[in-house]
Amino acid sequence: MAMSLATLVLGCGTNSDQARYASLVWGLVSGQRGEVSREQAGAIPFASLGVAIGRNDEGLMVLGLAEGDRTEWYARTQMLAMNNGRIVQSEGFPFNLNRLEVRRGDGSTIPIGGAPPVGTDYSLVADYRDLSLIGAGATCRSTETGEESIEILGTSLTTRHVVEDCKIVSIDWSFENEFWVDPDTGFIWQSSQYVHPKLPRITFRVLRPPQS
């Protein structure tokens, strides 16, 4: 699947300067998946993510909206909406997540975002309109695999690695999401998440975090 996260087109509440800083996708480097370089990321003076779909090259998404805990990241016609690092909606991809909630075992809603609750059972409740699935419930449980060092743009970061295992029984789909979390602040620097049963995992790295 050739996914080009390029030529930024932003929606309401954004400015044309950000659109001008949209970058092209980058080719393979030394036989490995192409990643956004420090120089390429540094040339863009806005909050940005490096994003890859499955094994495709990494492209760039730029922050277009920040409202409370919700952030929206854009590249061309694609959009990823997140709540503190949890993808809650997507647009412009071949298959999309229309809505996501996190609920406890008793059905009450858990605030979305941040690392998933380790060692407890909970559910992700998702809407996939193209599959005629509204309120599809994924039973989940998360474990922490321990401290792990990751590197983003040449900087080494110490994180907690949290793995989330989920299953939607109604469509017999099991999937695994991963989160690399700052141990002090809870900020998610890197994550791999599934947004749709028919789409490979989306992996993102925070290249330049939003400023408060």
GUDO-579179 format. One record per residue (C-alpha): residue in one letter; x, y, z. Coordinates in nm, 2 decimals, padded with zeros to 4 digits. Last residue first. Example, Ala and Ser with C-alpha at 12.3 -4.5 7.8 and 13.67 -1.06 7.14 Angstrom:
+------+--------+--------+--------+
! type !   east !  north !     up !
+------+--------+--------+--------+
!    s !  01.37 ! -00.11 !  00.71 !
!    a !  01.23 ! -00.45 !  00.78 !
+------+--------+--------+--------+
***
This chain:
+------+--------+--------+--------+
! type !   east !  north !     up !
+------+--------+--------+--------+
!    s !  00.10 !  02.46 !  02.60 !
!    q !  00.34 !  02.36 !  02.32 !
!    p !  00.27 !  02.06 !  02.10 !
!    p !  00.55 !  01.81 !  02.08 !
!    r !  00.81 !  01.82 !  01.79 !
!    l !  00.91 !  01.48 !  01.65 !
!    v !  00.64 !  01.28 !  01.82 !
!    r !  00.67 !  00.93 !  01.67 !
!    f !  00.38 !  00.75 !  01.51 !
!    t !  00.31 !  00.40 !  01.40 !
!    i ! -00.02 !  00.31 !  01.23 !
!    r ! -00.09 ! -00.06 !  01.23 !
!    p ! -00.21 ! -00.21 !  00.91 !
!    l ! -00.56 ! -00.13 !  00.78 !
!    k ! -00.85 ! -00.37 !  00.73 !
!    p ! -00.94 ! -00.42 !  01.09 !
!    h ! -00.93 ! -00.04 !  01.15 !
!    v ! -00.74 !  00.21 !  01.37 !
!    y ! -00.46 ! -00.02 !  01.49 !
!    q ! -00.20 !  00.15 !  01.71 !
!    s !  00.17 !  00.17 !  01.72 !
!    s !  00.30 !  00.44 !  01.97 !
!    q !  00.58 !  00.68 !  02.03 !
!    w !  00.64 !  00.97 !  02.26 !
!    i !  00.34 !  00.92 !  02.48 !
!    f !  00.35 !  01.17 !  02.77 !
!    g !  00.29 !  01.01 !  03.11 !
!    t !  00.49 !  01.29 !  03.28 !
!    d !  00.75 !  01.10 !  03.48 !
!    p !  00.78 !  00.76 !  03.31 !
!    d !  00.75 !  00.91 !  02.96 !
!    v !  00.54 !  00.65 !  02.77 !
!    w !  00.62 !  00.42 !  02.48 !
!    f !  00.28 !  00.27 !  02.37 !
!    e !  00.20 ! -00.05 !  02.18 !
!    n ! -00.13 ! -00.18 !  02.04 !
!    e ! -00.21 ! -00.54 !  01.98 !
!    f ! -00.49 ! -00.69 !  01.78 !
!    s ! -00.74 ! -00.98 !  01.78 !
!    w ! -01.03 ! -00.98 !  01.53 !
!    d ! -01.30 ! -01.24 !  01.54 !
!    i ! -01.56 ! -01.01 !  01.40 !
!    s ! -01.81 ! -01.02 !  01.69 !
!    v ! -01.53 ! -01.12 !  01.93 !
!    i ! -01.34 ! -00.79 !  01.91 !
!    k ! -01.01 ! -00.87 !  02.08 !
!    c ! -00.75 ! -00.66 !  02.25 !
!    d ! -00.39 ! -00.68 !  02.38 !
!    e ! -00.23 ! -00.35 !  02.49 !
!    v !  00.15 ! -00.34 !  02.54 !
!    v !  00.31 ! -00.07 !  02.76 !
!    h !  00.68 !  00.02 !  02.72 !
!    r !  00.78 !  00.27 !  02.99 !
!    t !  01.02 !  00.52 !  02.84 !
!    t !  01.38 !  00.65 !  02.86 !
!    l !  01.45 !  00.88 !  02.56 !
!    s !  01.76 !  00.89 !  02.35 !
!    t !  01.79 !  01.19 !  02.11 !
!    g !  01.91 !  01.13 !  01.76 !
!    l !  01.58 !  01.23 !  01.59 !
!    i !  01.38 !  01.01 !  01.82 !
!    e !  01.56 !  00.72 !  01.99 !
!    i !  01.39 !  00.47 !  02.22 !
!    s !  01.51 !  00.33 !  02.56 !
!    e !  01.28 !  00.08 !  02.73 !
!    e !  01.18 !  00.03 !  03.09 !
!    g !  00.95 ! -00.25 !  03.16 !
!    t !  00.71 ! -00.48 !  02.97 !
!    e !  00.40 ! -00.31 !  03.11 !
!    t !  00.08 ! -00.51 !  03.05 !
!    s ! -00.26 ! -00.41 !  02.91 !
!    r ! -00.59 ! -00.59 !  02.89 !
!    c ! -00.86 ! -00.54 !  02.64 !
!    t ! -01.21 ! -00.65 !  02.54 !
!    a ! -01.30 ! -00.48 !  02.21 !
!    g ! -01.66 ! -00.36 !  02.18 !
!    a ! -01.81 ! -00.26 !  01.85 !
!    g ! -02.03 !  00.05 !  01.92 !
!    i ! -02.14 !  00.09 !  01.56 !
!    l ! -02.03 ! -00.17 !  01.31 !
!    s ! -02.18 ! -00.13 !  00.96 !
!    l ! -01.83 ! -00.22 !  00.82 !
!    d ! -01.80 !  00.11 !  00.64 !
!    r ! -01.93 !  00.28 !  00.95 !
!    y ! -01.66 !  00.15 !  01.18 !
!    d ! -01.75 !  00.28 !  01.53 !
!    a ! -01.54 !  00.18 !  01.83 !
!    v ! -01.58 !  00.09 !  02.19 !
!    l ! -01.25 ! -00.01 !  02.36 !
!    s ! -01.30 ! -00.22 !  02.66 !
!    y ! -01.15 ! -00.26 !  03.01 !
!    d ! -00.98 ! -00.53 !  03.22 !
!    t ! -00.71 ! -00.41 !  03.46 !
!    g ! -00.34 ! -00.48 !  03.49 !
!    v ! -00.22 ! -00.16 !  03.32 !
!    p ! -00.47 !  00.11 !  03.24 !
!    p ! -00.39 !  00.23 !  02.89 !
!    a ! -00.12 !  00.50 !  02.85 !
!    g ! -00.25 !  00.85 !  02.79 !
!    g ! -00.58 !  00.93 !  02.65 !
!    i ! -00.95 !  00.87 !  02.68 !
!    p ! -01.12 !  00.94 !  03.02 !
!    i ! -01.28 !  00.61 !  03.12 !
!    t ! -01.65 !  00.56 !  03.06 !
!    s ! -01.87 !  00.34 !  03.28 !
!    g ! -01.96 !  00.00 !  03.14 !
!    d ! -01.90 ! -00.20 !  03.45 !
!    g ! -01.58 ! -00.35 !  03.30 !
!    r ! -01.44 !  00.00 !  03.24 !
!    r ! -01.49 !  00.19 !  02.92 !
!    v ! -01.27 !  00.35 !  02.66 !
!    e ! -01.44 !  00.53 !  02.37 !
!    l ! -01.35 !  00.55 !  02.00 !
!    r ! -01.52 !  00.71 !  01.69 !
!    n ! -01.50 !  00.70 !  01.31 !
!    l ! -01.20 !  00.48 !  01.27 !
!    n ! -01.11 !  00.48 !  00.90 !
!    f ! -01.03 !  00.25 !  00.60 !
!    p ! -00.85 !  00.37 !  00.28 !
!    f ! -00.72 !  00.67 !  00.49 !
!    g ! -00.87 !  01.02 !  00.45 !
!    e ! -01.01 !  01.05 !  00.80 !
!    s ! -00.91 !  00.90 !  01.14 !
!    q ! -01.06 !  00.91 !  01.49 !
!    v ! -00.97 !  00.83 !  01.85 !
!    i ! -00.60 !  00.77 !  01.83 !
!    r ! -00.47 !  00.76 !  02.19 !
!    g ! -00.17 !  00.99 !  02.24 !
!    n ! -00.32 !  01.24 !  02.48 !
!    n ! -00.65 !  01.23 !  02.30 !
!    m ! -00.58 !  01.19 !  01.93 !
!    a ! -00.73 !  01.28 !  01.59 !
!    l ! -00.55 !  01.16 !  01.28 !
!    m ! -00.62 !  01.34 !  00.95 !
!    q ! -00.54 !  01.25 !  00.59 !
!    t ! -00.63 !  01.47 !  00.29 !
!    r ! -00.27 !  01.61 !  00.25 !
!    a ! -00.11 !  01.56 !  00.59 !
!    y ! -00.30 !  01.66 !  00.91 !
!    w ! -00.28 !  01.61 !  01.28 !
!    e ! -00.57 !  01.68 !  01.51 !
!    t ! -00.52 !  01.72 !  01.89 !
!    r ! -00.79 !  01.66 !  02.16 !
!    d ! -00.70 !  01.70 !  02.52 !
!    g ! -00.85 !  02.05 !  02.53 !
!    e ! -00.86 !  02.18 !  02.17 !
!    a ! -00.55 !  02.16 !  01.96 !
!    l ! -00.59 !  02.18 !  01.59 !
!    g ! -00.37 !  02.15 !  01.28 !
!    l ! -00.06 !  01.97 !  01.42 !
!    v !  00.15 !  01.86 !  01.13 !
!    m !  00.19 !  01.51 !  00.98 !
!    l !  00.51 !  01.39 !  00.82 !
!    g !  00.59 !  01.07 !  00.64 !
!    e !  00.76 !  00.74 !  00.73 !
!    d !  00.81 !  00.49 !  00.46 !
!    n !  00.57 !  00.19 !  00.44 !
!    r !  00.60 ! -00.11 !  00.66 !
!    g !  00.26 ! -00.08 !  00.82 !
!    i !  00.14 !  00.28 !  00.79 !
!    a !  00.41 !  00.52 !  00.90 !
!    v !  00.39 !  00.86 !  01.08 !
!    g !  00.66 !  01.11 !  01.19 !
!    l !  00.47 !  01.36 !  01.40 !
!    s !  00.48 !  01.74 !  01.41 !
!    a !  00.43 !  02.05 !  01.63 !
!    f !  00.53 !  02.35 !  01.41 !
!    p !  00.85 !  02.52 !  01.30 !
!    i !  00.92 !  02.28 !  01.02 !
!    a !  01.28 !  02.27 !  00.90 !
!    g !  01.38 !  02.09 !  01.22 !
!    a !  01.18 !  01.78 !  01.11 !
!    q !  01.37 !  01.76 !  00.78 !
!    e !  01.71 !  01.82 !  00.95 !
!    r !  01.65 !  01.56 !  01.22 !
!    s !  01.55 !  01.31 !  00.95 !
!    v !  01.21 !  01.17 !  00.88 !
!    e !  01.23 !  00.79 !  00.84 !
!    g !  01.28 !  00.57 !  00.54 !
!    r !  01.23 !  00.20 !  00.62 !
!    q !  01.56 !  00.02 !  00.59 !
!    g !  01.75 ! -00.07 !  00.28 !
!    s !  02.02 !  00.20 !  00.34 !
!    v !  01.75 !  00.47 !  00.35 !
!    l !  01.42 !  00.42 !  00.17 !
!    g !  01.25 !  00.72 !  00.03 !
!    w !  01.11 !  01.02 !  00.21 !
!    v !  00.75 !  01.15 !  00.19 !
!    l !  00.72 !  01.51 !  00.09 !
!    s !  00.68 !  01.80 !  00.33 !
!    a !  00.40 !  02.03 !  00.45 !
!    y !  00.55 !  02.36 !  00.56 !
!    r !  00.34 !  02.58 !  00.33 !
!    a !  00.02 !  02.44 !  00.49 !
!    q !  00.15 !  02.54 !  00.83 !
!    d !  00.19 !  02.90 !  00.71 !
!    s ! -00.17 !  02.89 !  00.57 !
!    n ! -00.32 !  02.88 !  00.92 !
!    t ! -00.54 !  02.64 !  01.11 !
!    g ! -00.88 !  02.68 !  01.27 !
!    c ! -01.07 !  02.52 !  00.99 !
!    g ! -00.91 !  02.24 !  00.79 !
!    l ! -00.56 !  02.18 !  00.68 !
!    v ! -00.42 !  02.05 !  00.35 !
!    l ! -00.06 !  01.94 !  00.37 !
!    t !  00.13 !  01.82 !  00.07 !
!    a !  00.25 !  01.48 !  00.19 !
!    l !  00.17 !  01.16 !  00.38 !
!    s !  00.20 !  00.94 !  00.08 !
!    m !  00.06 !  00.59 !  00.14 !
!    a !  00.16 !  00.32 ! -00.11 !
!    m !  00.00 !  00.00 !  00.00 !
+------+--------+--------+--------+
***
